[in-house]
Amino acid sequence: MSDPAEPAHTTEPSPGSFDDLTPHVVTMAVEAFFPFSLDGTVEPYASYVNRVYGLRSDDGEPLVAKFYRPGRWSREAILEEHRFLEDLVGREVPVVAPLADEEGDTLFEVELDPAGPEGDSDGERADSDRGAGPSSGGKAFLFALFPKRGGRSFDAESDQDWLRLGAIVGRMHAAALREEALQRVRVDPRSWTGAYVEELLQSGVVHGGCAAEFEEVARSAVEQILPLFAGMPEHRLHGDCHRGNILDRPGEGLLLIDFDDMMMGPAVQDLWLLLPDHVQEARRELELLLEGYEQFRPFPREQIELIEPLRFMRMIHFLAWRARQRQDYWFREHFPQWGNEAFWIKEIEDLREQSRYF
């Protein structure tokens, strides 16, 4: 008998699974809303949560389609991401905003009909819908289309590089202050991290022999860091601002991409992921980031003490993030040992070690 704490390796996709999102469905979905044809190119890009595909129109224009994981964000929350991008474009911050159709919409829905076009259960028909939410027939996906903007990865090596990184985040945050994102998550130890801890424990994904220790380490850390966030100013954030989401475009400069984790929280959330090490070992890089940042707005220095707690919170977030994908075929193929006892022993050890930094 298999251990009930380990995810079952079934072939049945979960409600948030992308197993049925075929190239045919992707192509049909985009062509249903935009007045051009695609040339058949459907290139999957690496993406842990959503599904992202490189496409090309018949006239050679490169495009990127992002299909949002069902159940992760509401329609309103995704539209807040799109409005943030439009605000940034309006303030000349280098980002990639979604394309609008002829009616000005940037978010679309495709439903997979389980009966197929002739009731043959091939699951290959895409019925497009502009409604307010998923319909009840088949599996539904929200998606957006973006122009493709290439660039090379940016690794900060010189002092000037670190100043450039800080400056682009400062420019983004100066524009972020214009409005709030009421439908997005808040970077808060109790409502964000605490909820993830509860989800991991209640779902049974933590191995039975490790659950008590995981709960003790996680809950203790949340209570310890909670007072540090009291009264900290919040605004819209990129949310996942590491160097993998910053491209260098020759002749243009840095470009911020992938705002899927947009959230509300303290400014430092968009800076600490750029550091090469724990804050104690990266003081010089941090000061250069802040010098670049403060070309555009003041940085609240008291937020530096949140960096290591935020690292712990991200570790919990990543565990819950992966747990939600554990039934996807792609995930099972690439991470067959995820969730076993050895996995959780190592994760708990890493969490305990990180908690020693705050």
N, C-alpha and C positions, 0 to 999 in steps of 0.2 A: 504493500500500500504506500502511495506517495505521501510525503509530508504535507499536511494541509496548509502549512505556512508558506509553501512554495507555490508560485503561480502555475496553474495547470496549462500544459502545452496543448491546447485544443486547436482545431482548425477553424472554429467558429469565430469570426471577428467580433470585437467588442463594439458597443455603440459608437465609440469614437474612432473606430478603425478606418484606415484608408485602403484596405485590401481590395475593394471593388472599384477604386478610382483608377480606371484604365486610361491609357493614352487616347483612346477613342472618346471617352467621356470628357476628358480635359479639352480636347479640340472642339467638340460639339458645344461645350459650355461657353467657351470664349466666342465662338462664331455666332452664337445665339444673341449676343448683346452688342457686338461691335461690327461695323460695316466693312469688314474685310475678311478675306479668306486666309487660312494658314497653310503653310507649305508641307505640313505633316511632321515637322520637327517637334519632338517632345523629349526634352533632355532633363531627367530628374536631377535636382540639385540636393546637396546634403542639407537636411533640415531635421532636427530632432522632434519637433512638435507638429508643425504644419507639413504640408507637402508643397514643394516649390518646383516649378518646371520652366525651363527655357524653351521658348517658342519662337517662331519666325513667320512673319506674314509673307504672302506671295510676292510682295515687292521688296522683300529682304530686310524689313525692319525687325530688329531683335526685341523680344518681349519677355517678360517674366510673369507667370501666373502663380498666385499664392492661394492655396486652398486651406482655409482655416479649420483646425481640428474641431469637429462637432462637440458642442457642450462646453468648450473652454471659455469662449467669450460670447456675450450676447451681441446681437446686431448693433445695439446702441454703443456698446463698448468698442467694437471695431470701428464704428464711425467716428468715435472720439480719437482713435489713432489717426484716421484719415484727416480729420480737422486739424490735428496737431501738425501733421506733415504740410498741409496747405498753409497754416500759419507760418511755418518755418520757411517755406518757399517764398511767401509774401515778404518776409524779412530778409530774404537773400541768404538764408542759411543753406549750405549745400546738402540737400537730401533728395530722395526720389519719392515724389508723390504719386498716388495711384491715378490711372487714366480714367476719365469720365466718359460715359456713353453720350449719345445724342440728347438724352434728357438730363444730363448733368449728374447722374448717379455714379458712384464709385464702388458700390458693394452689390454683389449679385448672388443669386442662389440657384443651384442646380440640384435636381432630385433624381436619384437613380430609381427607375421603375423595376421592381424585382420580377415583373412578369415579362419584361422585354417588349419590343414593338408589336409582336404578334402573340403575346402570351406564352412565349417559349422559354421563359425563365433564364434568358442569357444575361440579364442585368446590364445590357449595353446601351440602353436608351437614356438620354439625358433630357429631362423636361425642365425648362428654365422657368423661374418664377420670380416676380418682383414683390411678392407679398411680404407681410410683416414678420413672418417666421416660417420655420420648416413646416411643410404640409405632412399629412399623416400617412401618405402612401408608402414611399420607399425611404431610402437613406438620403439625407440632404446635406449639402455642403455649401457654405458661403465662400465666395472667392473674390479676389480683386486682381486687376491687371496693371502691370507697371512697365514703363519703358526700361530696357536693360541699360545699365550704366556700368561699364567695366572699370577696372582699376587694379592696381597691385596692392598686396598687403603692405601695411605700414608698420615697420618696427623702429621704434624710437632708439636712436643711437647717440645723437648729439644733444647738447643742451637746447639747441634750436628746435629739434624734433619734439622734445617734451613741451616746450613753449607752444608749439603749434597744436599739440593735442589738447592742452589746457584751454587754448584760445577757442577751438571749435566747440568745446563743451560750454564755455562761457557764452558764446554767441547763441547756442541753442537755448540755454537757460534764460537769457535775456528775453527771448521771444516766448518762452514757456510761461512767463508770468501773466500773459494776457487773459487767460481764463483757466478754470479748473477742469479736471476730468472726473466727473462724479460717478461714472460707471466702472472705473478702473480700480485695481487694488491699491491699498495704501501700504507703504513700507512701515509696518508696525509689528513689534515682536509678538503681541497677543493675537490680534485679528488676522495677521498674515502667517507668521511662523507657527504660532500656537495652533492655528487651524490645520496647517499641514501636518503637524505632529499628530493631532487627533485623527486626521484622515488616514495616515499610515498605520496607526494602531488599530483603528476600527475596521479597516479593510482586511486585516489579517495578513498583510504583505510582509510584516516584520516576522522573521523566523521565531517560532514559539520559544526556543531556548534563549533568545536575545531580547525579547519584547520588554521585559521588566527593566533591564539595564538601559536599553534605548530610551524608555520613557523617563527614567530617572535623570539621565544626562541631558536630554532635550528639555524637559520641563524645568529643571534647575537652571539651565542657561537662560531660558526665556524670562524667568523671574528675575534673574540677575541683571539682564540688560534692559528690562522694561523701563526703569526710571531714567535711563540715559536718553530716551527718546521723548520724554515729556517736554512739551513746549517748543520742540524744534520746528522751525518754519518748513512748510511743504509747498511744492509746486509740481507741475508736470515734468516727467523725466523720460529719458530714453528707456531706462530700466535694465538694459543689458549691454551697457556701453564698454565692451572690451575691444581690444585692437582688431579682432576678427570682424567686427562690425564697422570698421573705419578703413576706407580704401583711399589710396593715393592716386589721383588722376594727373598724369603728366600735363603740365601747362595750365592746370586748373586748381590743384590743391587737394585738400582732404574732403572726403565725402562720407557722411553718416548714413548707414543703411540699417534695415531690419528693426523697425519700431514695434514689433509684435508684443514685446513685454513692457510697453509704455505703462507707467504707473504714476502715482502721486507719492511724494516722499521728500526727504532732505537732499539737498544738492550733492552731497558727498557720494550718494549712491552711484552717480554717473562718473565719478572720478576714481574711486578706489580700485575698480576692476582693471584700470590701466596700469597700476603699479606692478613692478616685477617681483615683489616679495611682500612679506608682512611689513606693516608701516614702520616698525622699529629699524628694519634693514633697508628702507627705501625713502629715507627722509629727504635726500637731495632731489630725487625724482618728484616727490610730492611737492616740494617747494617750487620747483620749476613749473609743474602743472598749475599750481595756484597762481604763480606770477602770470602765466599766459591767460588763465581764467579771468583774473582781475583786470585785464585790459577791457573787459566788457561789463562786469558787474562785481561788486564786493563778494567775497566768500566768507561765510560765517565760520571762523576758525574753531569754534567749540565743537563743530561736527567731526573734527578729526578723531575724536574719541569713539565715534561710531564705526570706524572702519573695520576693526577686528570683529565686533559683534555682527556687522553686516556680512562678513565672510562666513561666519557660523550660520547665519540665517539663509544665506545662499546655498550652503551645503544641504540644509533641510529641504529647501525649495527644490533642489536638483533631485533629491531622493523621491519626493512626491511627483515631480515631473516625469521621471522615468517610470514610476509605479503605474501611472495612468496609461502608459504606452505598452505595458508588459504583454498585452494580448495581441498586439499588432504582429503580423507575420514578419515584417522587416525587423522588428525589435527582437523577436524570439530567435531569428536566424543569427543576428549579430551579437546578442548577449545571452547565450543559453544558460549561463551560470548566475545571472542576475537574480538576487533574492534568496540564494541558498544560505546555509548557516555560516560558511566561511566569509561570504560577502558581508553579512551583517556584523560579524565580529570585527572585520576591518573597518567598516563604516563607523561603528561605535568608538573604536580606538581613535579614529581621525577626529570625530566630534569632540571627544574628551580632550584631545591634544589642543584643538583650536580654542576650546573654552579657557585654556590656561593663559591666553593672550588678553583676556579682559577680566 
